[in-house]
Amino acid sequence: MNKNVKKIAVVGPESTGKSTMSKILAEHFNTLWVPEYARYYCAALTEPCNLQDEVNMFHGQVALEESILSVATQPFIICDTTFLTVKIWSDEMFGYTPKVVLDALPKYTYDLYLLMDIDLPWEEDPLRDFPHQRDYFMDIWHKELKALNANYVVVGGLGETRVANAIKAVEEFLKS
């Protein structure tokens, strides 16, 4: 893993434009990005997600991120979410997070988190579950990021305003 490459994570509740923003930022800054492994994993499930699936998604996200880092020559990469999502979902759906995930949280750090605000309209998707709990999950994201003492910025706005706000946050981070 290339430890000199900074990692910028795009995170947040469901339907906040994380994947779209990740692609836009990677293109704008001409850098690599790590897709959300869970999206592909869950799309292939034939039964409801269980705790082992969450552990599998943790391992898949880490492996995908490490593979991108191993070939990155840019000063930073964009990560479409992190396995912190596994912690949030495990706590919510199963009442606890597997030890392997908890143990890894302090080891996989990100230099900047862009927390996508819930000001976008909800978009239906078969992989999304909680359209009426966006405030609740936004509060959880704040709590989890604060618990990690994470450097994070909330990115809001619609359309080009949202993109401009995200670009500005990254540019300010890169200057610091």
NUFIFI-174824 format. One record per atom (N, C-alpha, C, CB): x, y, z; residue in three letters. Coordinates in pm, whole numbers, plus 50000, padded with zeros to 5 digits. Glycine has a CB too. Layout:
N
XYZAla;...
end
This chain:
176
500854988350000Met;500005000050000Met;500895012450000Met;499045000050122Met;500585021949915Asn;501345034349904Asn;500895044050012Asn;501175040549763Asn;501695045650116Lys;501315053950230Lys;501485068850202Lys;502115050150351Lys;502155072450093Asn;502325086550059Asn;501105092449990Asn;503535088249971Asn;500215084049943Val;499015088649874Val;497945091749979Val;498505077949772Val;497435103949975Lys;496375107850067Lys;495055101850019Lys;496275123450079Lys;494155099950116Lys;492845094050083Lys;491745103850124Lys;492665080350154Lys;490885106750028Ile;489715115150051Ile;488495106150035Ile;489665127549953Ile;487705104950143Ala;486545096150143Ala;485265104250126Ala;486495088050272Ala;484395099650038Val;483085105650017Val;482085096450086Val;482755107549863Val;481465101450194Val;480615093150279Val;479285099850305Val;481325090050412Val;478375092250367Gly;477105097950407Gly;475975087950398Gly;476785110050324Gly;474785092350439Pro;473605083850432Pro;473265079850288Pro;472425090850497Pro;472275071350277Glu;471815066750146Glu;471305078650063Glu;470705056150161Glu;471475077449933Ser;470905086749836Ser;471365101149858Ser;469405086149842Ser;472665102449881Thr;473225116049895Thr;474245119249785Thr;473885117550032Thr;474335110549686Gly;475175113349570Gly;476645109849586Gly;475075127549537Gly;476955100349674Lys;478355096749700Lys;479055091449576Lys;478435086449811Lys;478445081949509Ser;479095075849392Ser;479255085949279Ser;478295063749343Ser;478215093749255Thr;478285103949151Thr;479385113949183Thr;476935111149136Thr;479415118549309Met;480415128549349Met;481825122749340Met;480145133449492Met;481995110249380Ser;483315103949373Ser;483845104049230Ser;483255089649426Ser;483005100249136Lys;483415100048995Lys;483745114048945Lys;482305093848908Lys;482905123748980Ile;483125137548936Ile;484435142848991Ile;481945146548980Ile;484685140649120Leu;485925145649181Leu;487155138949121Leu;485895143349332Leu;487085125949101Ala;488225118849042Ala;488525124348903Ala;487955103649034Ala;487485126848826Glu;487685132248691Glu;488215146648699Glu;486355131848611Glu;487625154748784His;488045168848797His;489515169848837His;487165176148899His;489935161548933Phe;491295162248984Phe;492245152548914Phe;491305159649131Phe;491735145548812Asn;492545136048735Asn;493255126048826Asn;493555143448650Asn;492455119348907Thr;493005109549000Thr;492175096748997Thr;493065115249143Thr;492655086749065Leu;491945073949074Leu;490885074749182Leu;492935062349103Leu;489885066049168Trp;488865065249273Trp;488535050649300Trp;487595073049232Trp;488125048249424Val;487775034849470Val;486265033949474Val;488405031649611Val;485645025249393Pro;484195023849397Pro;483715017449528Pro;483705015649278Pro;482425018249552Glu;481825012049670Glu;481634997049644Glu;480475018849706Glu;482414988949711Tyr;482354974449693Tyr;480984968949729Tyr;483434967649777Tyr;480364974149835Ala;479084968849884Ala;477984969449779Ala;478644976450007Ala;478024979449693Arg;476984980749590Arg;476994968449498Arg;477184993749506Arg;478174964149457Tyr;478274952549369Tyr;477944939749445Tyr;479694951549309Tyr;478414939049568Tyr;478184927249650Tyr;476694925349675Tyr;478954928349784Tyr;476024935949720Cys;474604934949754Cys;473734932349630Cys;474144947749822Cys;474144937549517Ala;473384935249394Ala;473344920549358Ala;473974943349279Ala;474334912949402Ala;474404898649370Ala;473754889749476Ala;475854894549352Ala;473344895549589Leu;472744887349695Leu;471384882049652Leu;472604895649824Leu;471094869749692Thr;469794863849664Thr;468954862349791Thr;469964850149597Thr;469554865449905Glu;468854865250034Glu;469194878150107Glu;469264852650120Glu;468434881450212Pro;468754893550288Pro;470194893250342Pro;467774895250404Pro;470784904850348Cys;472144906350397Cys;472234901750542Cys;472604920950383Cys;473274894150573Asn;473504889750711Asn;474844895150760Asn;473454874250721Asn;475164891950884Leu;476394897250944Leu;477644892550869Leu;476474893251091Leu;477644880150822Gln;478804875350744Gln;478954883350615Gln;478654860350712Gln;477834887050554Asp;477904895550435Asp;478574908850468Asp;476494897950377Asp;478244914450584Glu;478874927150625Glu;480394925350638Glu;478284932250760Glu;480814914250697Val;482254911450709Val;482874909750571Val;482504898750796Val;482174902850483Asn;482674901150346Asn;482824914650276Asn;481744892050266Asn;481854923550298Met;481924936850236Met;483074945050294Met;480584944450255Met;483324943450423Phe;484474949850485Phe;485754945450414Phe;484554946550637Phe;485954932350403His;487164927050339His;487254931450192His;487194911650348His;486124931350123Gly;486114935549983Gly;486464950149965Gly;484764932849923Gly;485914958850052Gln;486224973150041Gln;487704975850068Gln;485354981350138Gln;488234969350171Val;489654971050204Val;490534966150088Val;490004963350334Val;490224954450033Ala;491034949149923Ala;490974958049800Ala;490564935049887Ala;489794963149770Leu;489644971949654Leu;490444984849674Leu;488144975249630Leu;490324990549793Glu;491085002849823Glu;492595000349815Glu;490705008149962Glu;493054989449873Glu;494484986449871Glu;494994984049729Glu;494784974249957Glu;494164977849645Ser;494594975549507Ser;494714988649430Ser;493594966149435Ser;493814998049454Ile;493905011149388Ile;495115018749441Ile;492595019449411Ile;495315018449572Leu;496475025249631Leu;497795019749577Leu;496445023949783Leu;497835006949550Ser;499085000749505Ser;499535005649368Ser;498934985649502Ser;498605010849289Val;498965015649155Val;498865030849143Val;498075009249051Val;498455037549249Ala;498265052049244Ala;499595059349236Ala;497475056849366Ala;499675068449142Thr;500855077149131Thr;500485091649162Thr;501465076048990Thr;499195094349176Gln;498715107649208Gln;498925110449357Gln;497225109049170Gln;498865123249396Pro;499075126449538Pro;497905122249628Pro;499295141349553Pro;496735119749570Phe;495595115149649Phe;494635107249562Phe;494855127149714Phe;493795099349628Ile;492735091949561Ile;491415095549627Ile;492985076449566Ile;490335092549558Ile;488985094649608Ile;488395080849641Ile;488085102349505Ile;487805079549760Cys;487175067049801Cys;485665068949811Cys;487755062149937Cys;484925061749728Asp;483465062049734Asp;483045053549853Asp;482805056849600Asp;482905059849964Thr;482585054650096Thr;483805047250154Thr;481365045150090Thr;483645042350275Thr;484675034650345Thr;483975023450418Thr;485505043650444Thr;484745014850481Phe;484085004050554Phe;483485008850686Phe;485064992850582Phe;483565021850716Leu;482815027350828Leu;481315024950806Leu;483105042550846Leu;480925024250679Thr;479545020950645Thr;479175007150699Thr;479335021450492Thr;480104997850694Val;479854984350749Val;479554985250898Val;481064974950723Val;480304993550970Lys;480044995351113Lys;478645000951136Lys;481105004551175Lys;478315011351061Ile;477015017751079Ile;475885008051050Ile;476895030150989Ile;475975000650940Trp;474924991150904Trp;474884979351001Trp;475144986050761Trp;476034974451042Ser;476054963251136Ser;475404967151268Ser;477504958351160Ser;475774978951319Asp;475164983751444Asp;473654985051428Asp;475774997251485Asp;473224990451318Glu;471794992951296Glu;471004979951275Glu;471615002151176Glu;471524971251191Met;470774959351151Met;470934947551246Met;471184955051013Met;472114946551311Phe;472414934651391Phe;472724937851537Phe;473564927251331Phe;472794950751570Gly;473004954751708Gly;474454955451753Gly;472284945551796Gly;475364951751667Tyr;476794952651701Tyr;477614951451573Tyr;477204941751803Tyr;478894954851588Thr;479834954051476Thr;480844943051504Thr;480544967651453Thr;481144934551406Pro;482154924151426Pro;483514930051465Pro;482304915851298Pro;484214922851550Lys;485504927251604Lys;486514930451494Lys;486074916551697Lys;486524922751387Val;487494925051279Val;487324939151221Val;487324914451168Val;486094943751214Val;485824957251161Val;486244967751263Val;484314958851127Val;485874965851389Leu;486234975451494Leu;487744976651508Leu;485614971251628Leu;488434965351501Asp;489894965551513Asp;490564972951397Asp;490424951251521Asp;489944972551280Ala;490554978651161Ala;490294993651153Ala;490024971951036Ala;489244998551219Leu;488895012751205Leu;490055022251231Leu;487765016051300Leu;490805020751341Pro;491905030251362Pro;493095028251268Pro;492385029151505Pro;493165016951200Lys;494285014051111Lys;494095019750971Lys;494494999051103Lys;492845021350931Tyr;492535026450796Tyr;492015040550810Tyr;491495017250723Tyr;492925049950804Thr;492565063950823Thr;492425070950688Thr;493605071050910Thr;491685081850691Tyr;491455089850572Tyr;491845104150606Tyr;489965088950523Tyr;492435110950511Asp;492945124350536Asp;491825134750537Asp;493975128050431Asp;490775132050463Leu;489615140950459Leu;488385132550427Leu;489795152350354Leu;487325135450498Tyr;486015129650468Tyr;485125140750415Tyr;485375122750593Tyr;484445138150306Leu;483395147050257Leu;482075140250293Leu;483515149750100Leu;481395145650391Leu;480115140150436Leu;479005146550354Leu;479895142550590Leu;478415138650266Met;477365143750179Met;476085146350259Met;477095133950064Met;475565158450244Asp;474375162550317Asp;473125155650259Asp;474215177850312Asp;472075155650339Ile;470815148950300Ile;469865158650231Ile;470135142850423Ile;470385169350174Asp;469545179350109Asp;469155175649965Asp;470245192650109Asp;469645164549915Leu;469225159649782Leu;467905152149796Leu;470315150449719Leu;467065152549693Pro;465845144449697Pro;466205129549698Pro;464935147749576Pro;465425121649768Trp;465605107149773Trp;465385101249634Trp;464625100749875Trp;466265092249594Glu;466085084849468Glu;465915070149501Glu;467305087049371Glu;464835064449451Glu;464585050249474Glu;465675041749411Glu;463205046249418Glu;466015031049481Asp;467035021749436Asp;466775008949514Asp;468525027449459Asp;466794997449447Pro;466524984949520Pro;467514982049632Pro;466524973449423Pro;468674988649632Leu;469674986349735Leu;469584996549849Leu;471064986849674Leu;468575005049847Arg;468385014949954Arg;467175011050038Arg;468195029249894Arg;467285013750170Asp;466285008750262Asp;465555019050348Asp;466904999250348Asp;466115030650371Phe;465575039250476Phe;465295053650430Phe;466545039650591Phe;464315055450342Pro;464045068950291Pro;463565078750399Pro;463005068250182Pro;462985073650507His;462415082450610His;463325083750732His;461065077150653His;464555078750722Gln;465475079550835Gln;466775086750799Gln;465785065550886Gln;466675095950708Arg;467885102850662Arg;468485111650772Arg;467565111450539Arg;467645118750846Asp;468165126950957Asp;468855118151060Asp;467015134951024Asp;468235107051092Tyr;468785097551189Tyr;470185092851145Tyr;467835085451206Tyr;470305088651020Phe;471595083650973Phe;472615094850956Phe;471425076350841Phe;472165106850924Met;473105118250918Met;473685120751057Met;472405131050864Met;472865119951159Asp;473355121551297Asp;474365110651331Asp;472185121151397Asp;474105098451288Ile;475035087451313Ile;476375090051244Ile;474445073951265Ile;476335094751120Trp;477585097751049Trp;478395108251124Trp;477285102550905Trp;477735118851170His;478455128951249His;479085122551372His;477495140451291His;478325114551443Lys;478805108051566Lys;480005099151537Lys;477685099851631Lys;479915090951434Glu;480995081651401Glu;482265088951356Glu;480545071951290Glu;482095099351277Leu;483265106851232Leu;483925114251348Leu;482875116851122Leu;483115119651437Lys;483675126251556Lys;484395116251645Lys;482565133351635Lys;483835104151658Ala;484475093751739Ala;485845089951684Ala;483575081251746Ala;486025091151554Leu;487315088351490Leu;488225100551490Leu;487095083551347Leu;487715111651543Asn;488455124251538Asn;488825127551392Asn;489725123551627Asn;487885124951304Ala;488105126451160Ala;488065141051117Ala;487055118551083Ala;488855144051017Asn;488815156950950Asn;487705155750846Asn;490215160750884Asn;486585162750869Tyr;485495161650773Tyr;484785174850749Tyr;484505151450819Tyr;484185175550630Val;483435187250586Val;482095182150534Val;484205195450477Val;481005188850573Val;479685185550518Val;479555192850385Val;478525189650617Val;479175185250282Val;479005190850149Val;477515190450114Val;479845182850043Val;476955202250094Gly;475555203350058Gly;475385211149929Gly;474765210050169Gly;474125213249894Gly;473785220549773Gly;473285211049666Gly;474985228249721Gly;472615216749569Leu;472065208949459Leu;472865211349331Leu;470585212449436Leu;472945201049249Gly;473565202149117Gly;474985207449120Gly;472735211049029Gly;475225217449036Glu;476575223049023Glu;477065229549152Glu;476615233248911Glu;476125234349235Thr;476525240349362Thr;477155229849452Thr;475305246849433Thr;476575218049454Arg;477115207149536Arg;478515203249487Arg;476165194749531Arg;478655202149356Val;479955198749298Val;480985209449332Val;479845197149144Val;480615222149316Ala;481525233149347Ala;481925232949495Ala;480885246749312Ala;480975229949582Asn;481275229249726Asn;482245217949757Asn;479975227249807Asn;482085206549691Ala;482995195249712Ala;484385198449659Ala;482455182449643Ala;484455204249541Ile;485755207949483Ile;486455217949573Ile;485575213849339Ile;485725227749622Lys;486305237849710Lys;486855231349838Lys;485255248549745Lys;486105221949896Ala;486565215050017Ala;487865207449992Ala;485485205350067Ala;487955200649877Val;489175193249843Val;490325202949820Val;488965184449716Val;490075213649747Glu;491135223449720Glu;491665229649850Glu;490615234449627Glu;490765233049941Glu;491185238750069Glu;492015228750149Glu;489975243150151Glu;491605216150146Phe;492365205650214Phe;493755204450152Phe;491615192150206Phe;493865204450021Leu;495145202849954Leu;496095214549982Leu;494945201349805Leu;495545226250006Lys;496365238050037Lys;496915237550180Lys;495545250850019Lys;496225230350267Ser;496625230450410Ser;497815221650439Ser;495465226050496Ser;
end
